[in-house]
Amino acid sequence: MTVNVKPAGVQRPRVTKAAQLRRLLTSSNLEFLMEAHDGISAKIVEEAGFRGIWASGLALSAALGVRDNNEASWTQILEILEFMSDATTIPILVDGDTGYGNFNNARRVVRKLCQRNIAGICIEDKLFPKTNSFIGEGQPLADVDEFCGKIKAVKDSQTDPEFSVVARVEALISGWGLDEALRRARAYRDAGADAILIHSKQRTADEVLAFKREFGDAAPVVLVPTKYYETPTDGFRQAGISTVIWANHNMRAAITAMREVTRRILREESLAGVEESIATVKDIFELTGDEELAEAEKRYLPSPKEGTQAVVLAASRGMALGKLTEGKPKCMIDVRGQPLLRRLVTTLKEGGVRDVTVVRGYRKEMINLPGIQTVDNDLYASTGEAASLACAMDRIRGECVLAYGDILFRHYILDRLFAASGDIVVAVDALWHERTMSHGEDENWVRDFVFCSRPFSTNYLDDDPVVVRRLDSDLAEDEICGEWMGLAKLSPAGSELVRNELSAMKTDGTLQRAGLPSLFSRLAERGHEIHVVYVAGQWLDVDTATDLTQACEFL
């Protein structure tokens, strides 16, 4: 006896969805398709254990709030089907109505379905635009030859050889009788249909089972027992039916549930009565694959700055803004629809800084953004930036970003700070001259200039460090290498250095009135290297009404 051993490491060919559906239609066992009408219902069908999905035309139309009369275009239906196909691994048989027109429309639809990995289409021998089979009596049917041509066209157009075309015979439901149903079914089989769906709106299955007895095994026979639902399923099995479609029950169940919940919430003006009887938000996350996304983020996204904190100094009013800050602090003024501080916090969080502490002062109750922590400097009117920073002393831990609360900057600047080595790194704008020209002469404009070990140049290597010699608003012009933009990054060791220096300033009495430039200058004088990342503009601070206008343009 010869034993075939599959070589190690060789994977079996993937069974396409079209091949899966073909196996269901030709199986010797009775198979079942369950209705779905969108991505989430398709997932539920697969989760329940069904091996195939019926994309009901009635349910798809109802989900869009339109009638089952081809009021939804085939391209709109196609878009929903794409979501359903992407959401599941089991095959989808599409209720394709009449093929959305003549043979030309139908063959184009089939090509598009194959592109989206849809396994098959069911087309019915009625006229376009179709009317739902359960509405009215004696609906006109398509010419047999014309419909056979449509079947041949779609079979010739399928790009997946396993794609199935199911021909739906409406002769019984339209009152044309068994003989006409058999004549049509045999013609459709000869034209290339892979299966025949025989439809009926009788309360019993007698006429469809009579059809099956006469038709025999000429092609797989599919039933839709929506009206004759009391017929025992074993009767279909014994008759040799190929497939049973549960055609619209997920949509009908959803309508019932949504009505019940919606009316109860309206009546009770509360969620308490319904919360325990509906799916949890966690259920939705599980169905939509949030766990997979979390794993993918670990593989493909840059690691967030775990443990990185930020301390934002926002205690001042901003007197130069006049009436704009009479009722709110400067950091909360509106910049194109959002508070200035919110835009800054968003930039920090998008850069991976999740833990943001804001030091409040003037009108502190106005600083109430979600997702931040706050500490208060109630002596803001008589103290400087270093005293505000000292209020958040216990938040200066590990890797930490320090920022003024009135600045906006491009994301890449934060990225460059994180990439730079050094225990204390400050962002310095080399284009300080351009900022001077854009603002003009303003004696009230205070700027933090920086004297560095070397001015900005394109001629030195990136790993050749530049360090701060002095940081002061009163530097001689020939000493100025750039302007500190109010943004710094501390390593864990740098955080400890800053905490220690703040404590020393408190002890020697210099803390209350000192700014952050004084803090950094003291550290530099003690021999601690403060590294510089040069930037070329792409930031601004908001001190005046002119700055506010520029901030709107910046965004």
N, C-alpha and C positions, 0 to 999 in steps of 0.2 A: 504494500500500500504506500502510495506517495503522499507525503505530508507537506503542504505548502506553508512555509514559514515566512512571515512578513519580515523583511530586513529591519534591523533596529534603526530607529531614527527616521524611518519613512512614514510620512503621514498619509492617511487615506484622503482621497480627493473629497473636497467639500461638496455636500449634496446641496444643489441650489434650491431656492424656495420653489421655483417652478417644478423642479423634479419632485420635491416633497408633495406638492399639490397633485401632480400626476399620479403619484403612488396612492394618495388618498382616494382619488377618483376611480382608480382601477383595482383597489384592494378587494379581496374576497370578503372582508369584514365590513359591516356597516360603519361608516365614518360620520363625523359631525363637524360642522362649521358654525361658529358663534359670531353673532353680529357685533361689530365695533364701528365707531364713527369718528374717532380722533385718536391721537397718540396714546392718551391715558387709558381709554377704554380698550384699545388694542393690547396694551400692556396687561390689563386686568384679564383679558381673555387668555393670553398666554400664561399668566401667573396661575390661573385656575386649572390649567392642564389641557386645554383644547389644543389640537394639533393644526388647526387652520382657522382663518378669520374670513367672515363674510362682510365685506364693506358695503353695507346696505345703502342703496340710493335714497330710500325714504329717510333713513336715519341721518345720512350725510346732509341731505337737504334741510331736515328739521334742525340739525345742529347749527345751520346757517340762518335759520329763521325764515326759510322760504318753502314753497310748495314742491311736492315731488312731481313736477311737470317740466323738468329741464330748465327751471328758473335759475339754478346755479350752473354756470358754464363748466365745460369739461376741464378747462384749465384751473378753475377754482377747486374742483374736486381733486384734480391731479396733485395740487399743492398739499391738500390734507392727506392724500394717500402716501405722499413722500414722507411726511412725518410718521405716519403709521408704520410704514415699512422700515424706516430707520429705527423705530422704537422697539421692534420685535425681531425674533429669529424664525417665526413660523410663517407659512405662506398666506397670502391674501388673495381671495377671489373677489373681484370687483363686480358689483352690480352696475353694469355699463349701460343700462336702459336700452335704447335702440342703437347704440353706437354713436350717439350724438349727431346724427345726420345720415348721409348716404355712405357708400362704401369708402369714399375718399376721407371723410371725417373719421370713420371707424378705424381705418388702417393707420392714420396718423396717431390716433389715441393709443393704439396698441404699441406702436414704436416707442412712444413716450412712457407707457407703462413698463415695458421691458427695460428701459433705461433706469427706472426707479426700483427695479427688482420686485415688481409685482408679478404674482405667479400666474394669474389668469383673469379672463374677463367673461362675464355672462351677458349676452345680448339677447333681446327679446324681439319677436316678430310682430311688432306694432309700428305705428307711424310716429314720426318725429314732428313736433315735440310729444313725448309720451304723456299718458295720463295714468296715474296709479291704478293697478289692476282691480282694486277693491272699490273704485268709484264708478258708479253707473253700470249700465248693461250694454252688451253687444258692441264693445269697442271694435273699430275697424282694424283689420290685420294687414300686415305688409304682403305684397305679392310674393309668392313662394320663390320664383326665379330671382327676383330682386334681392330677397334675403339670402338666398344661396350664394349669389354673387358677393354679398357683403361678407359672408363667412369665408369664402375663398380669398377675398382681399385681405382680411385680417390674418388668416393663416399664412399667406404669402409675405406678410409684413412683419411677422414676429421675428425678433432677432435672437430670442432664446428658443432653441428647438423643443424644449420641454414645456413652453408656455401653453396653457390650455384655453381653448375657446368652448364655452358651454352655451349651447343654443337653447333658449327658453321658449317653449311652445305655449301660446296663449289661446289655442283653439277651444279648450275646455272652458276656460274662465270667460271667454267671449260668447259661449253658447253655440259653437260650430260643431260640436259633437266629437265622439271618439274616432270615427273614421278619418275626419279631417286632421285631428291631432296626430294620428299615426302616419298619414300621408306626409305631413309636414316634417315630423321627426325623422322619417326615413330619408327624405330629401336633404335635410340638414346634415344628417350623418354622412351621406354620400358626398356632400359638399366639403366635408372635412371637419365637422364639429367633433370635439373630443368627448363630449357628454351631452345628454339631453336633460334639461330641467322641465318637468311637466308640472303645470300650475293649475290650481283649482281653488275656488272659494266655497266649495261645499263644506257642510259641517262634519261630513264623514270622508274617509279616504277611499270610498268605493270606486270612484271613477279613475283616480290615479293608479290604484292597484289593478283595475281592469286594463288600463293602458299598459302597465308593466307586463301583465300576462301576455297581451297581444304583441308587444314590442320585443319581449324576451331579452336576450343578452346582446342585442345588436350594437348597443353602446351603453356605457354607464348611465344610470338614471338617477337624477337628483330630485328630491322633494323639498317643499317648503310648507310644513304643516301648521301654518299660522292659524288657519280657520278650523282645521280638523285636529286640533291639539289634544283632544281626548283619546285619539287612537293610540293604543299601546304601541310603544316603539318596537317591541318584538315582532309586531305585524309587519313592519317595514323590513326588519331583518330577515324574516322568513320569506318575504317576497323577493329578496335579492336586490333590494334598493342599494345603490352605491353610497349615497351621501344624503344626510339630512341637514338642512340649514335652519337654525334658530334665528329668524330673520331680523327682528327689530326689538328684541326684548331688553337689551341694555339701554337703549334710548328711552323706551317706555318706562322702565324702572327708574331711570334718572329723572324723568319728568315728575313721576310720583313723589320721589324723595325730595326733589328741589321745591316742589309746591308745598309739601308738608313743612319743611324746615323754614322756608321763606314766610309762610303764613304764620307760623308759630312765633318767629322772631318779631314780626310786625305786631302780632297780638300781645305778646308778653313784654316787648321792648327790653329784651334780655337774651343773652346767649346761654344762661344757666340751664334752661330746659332742654337744649338740643346738644350741648357739647359732648355729653357722654354717649350719644347715640349716632354720632357721625365719625367719619374717618379723622384721624389726627393729622396734624401738619407733618409729623414724622412719617406717617404712612405715605404722604405725597412725596416727601423727599426720597423715601426708599423706592417708590415706583419710578420716579424720574431719574434715579441713578446718581444721587448726590454723593454717595460713598465712592463711586468710581471716579467722579470729578475730583474729590479730595485726594485720592491716590494719584491721579494724573497731575494735579498741582504739585505734588511732592516731586514728581519726576521731571516736570517741564518748566516750572516757574522758579525764579531765583528764590533762595531761602529768605523768608522775612527776617528782619533784624530782631531775632528773639531776645526779649529782655531789654531792647533799646528803648530808652525813655526820652522824652523831650520836656524841657521847662521853657515855657513861653512867658515873657515879661510883658504884661499888659495892664499895669496899674495906673498909668498916667491918663489924664483927660485928653490932652492934645489941644492946648489953648489956641494954637495958631489956626485951628479950624473954626474958631469962633462959634457961631450959633449951631453949627452942625454937631457940636459936642456938648451943648447945654444940657441935654437930657440923656446922653449916653456916652460911654468912653470911646476914645478914638478907634479902638479895635473893633467896635461894633457898628461903625458907619457902613452904609450900604455901598457895595461896589458891584454894579451890574446885577442887582437882585439878591446878593448874598452879603452877610457881614464880612468885613475884611478878615476877621479872625477865623471864620469858618473856612474861607478859602485857604488860609495858611495851614490850618489843622488838616484839611483834606490833602494838601500837598505832602505834609509829613506822613500821614497814614498811607497814602499811595506809595510812598517811599519805603514802607515797611515799619514805620515807627507807630506802634499801636497804643502806647501808654503816654498820653499827653497831659501835662499839668500846666495850668494857666494861673499865673499870679495876678490876682485882681486887686483893684484899689478903688478908684473913682467910679461911682455908680455900679458897684460890684454886682448888685442884684441883676443887672442887665446882661451879665456874662453868664449865660445859662445854656450853652450849646450841649447837645447830646454827645456822648462819647469822650468827654474830657473830665479830668479831675481839677479841682480848684483849691488854692490856698489864698489867703488874704493878707495884703499889706495895708493895714488900716492907717498907717502913718505915711501913706503915699505922698501927701502934699508936702512933707518936709524931708523926704528921703529920696535917694537916688536908686539907680538900677541895681547896684550891688546889694543894697539892703533888701530890695524886692527878691533878688535871687536867694539871699540868706533865709527868707521866709520859706523857701522850698528846699532847704538844706537836705532834708531826709529823702528828697526825691532825686538828688544828684547821686545816682548809684550806677555802677556798671557802665556800659556804653550809653552816653547821654548826649542829646542835642540841646544846645542853648540857642534861643532865637528871640529877637525882638517881636513884639506882637503887631507891628504895623508894617511888615514887609511882605512882598510878593516876589516869588522867584521861580525860575524854570526848574523842572524836576531833575534835570541832569546835574545841577549844582549839588543837590543833596547826594546824588550817586557818587559824584567826585569826592565829596567829603568822606563818605564811607570807604571809598577805595584808597584814600590817602593814609599813609602811616604816620605815627606820631601820637603822643598822649593827648595833646591839645592841638586841634587843627582849626584854622579860621579861614573863611572864604573872603578873598580880597579882590575887589574890582580894579583891574588894571586900567580900565577906561574912565578913570575919574575925571579926566579933562572934559570928556564928552558930557558927563553929567553936569559939570560946571556950566558949560555953554547952554545946555538945555534949560537950566534953571535961571540963568542970569544972576545978577548981583542981589543977594538977599542976606542982610546982616544978621537976621534971626535964624538962618539955616545953619544948624550945627552938624558937622560931619566928622566921622571917626577915621582920620587918616592913619596910614601905616607906613613906618619906615622899616624896610626889610633888609635882610642880608644881601639881597640882589634884586634889582627891578625885573619886571616881566621881560622875557626875551624868548624868541623862538629858537635860539641857538644852543640851549642847554638841554641835557637829557632829562627825561621825566623823573628819573629816580634820583636826581641831584636835588637835595632838599633846599627849600627857602624857608628862613625862619624870621620871626618878628624881632626887631630891635626895640622899637617903641611904637605905641599906639596912642595917638593923641589928636585932639581936634585942632591943636595949635602947633603945627609943624611948618618949618620953612619949606617953600615950594620945591626947592632942589632936593629936599629929603623925602618928599612924598613918593612912595612907590605904588600906592593904590589906596582905595577906600574900603574899610571893613564894612560889610553889608549887614552886620548884625546877626550872623549865623556862625555857629561853631560846633565842633564835635569833640567829645571827650571820650577817651578810652577809660576802662575801669580805673587805671592808675591816674589818669587825668582828672577824673571825678574826685578822687581822693585829694589830689593837689588843690583843686578849686575849693573843696570843703575846708581844707586846712587853712587856705589863704583867707577865706571869708571869716573864719574864727579868729585869725590873727588880726584882721582889720577891725573886727569888733573889739578885740582886746586893746588895740592901740588907739581906738577912737576915730578911725578914718572911714569906717563902714558907712555911716549914715548918709553922707553926701557923695560918696564915690560912685562913678559909673563903671560899666564893665571894661572900658578901655584902661582905667586905672588898675583894675584887678589883673588884667592880662599883662600890663606893663610891669607891675610888681613881680609877677611870676617870671617874666623875662629877665628882670634885674637880678633875681635870685638864681639865675642860671638854668631855669627850666625852658627847654626849647618849645616854642609855639610855632608849629609848622603852618605854612601858607599854601593854600590852593588858589591860584590866580584864576579869575573868571573874566570874561569879556562882556560886561553889561548883563542883560537878560534878568534884571531884578530892579526893584524900586522900593522906596519907603514912602509912606503917606504921612506927611507933616502939614501940608497946606492944601488949599482948595485946588491949586494947580496940580499938585501931586495926585489928588483924587481924580482929576480929569485924565491924567496920564495913566492911572491905574485902570480906568475903564478901557482905554485904548490898548493897554498891555494885555488885557484879557480877550 
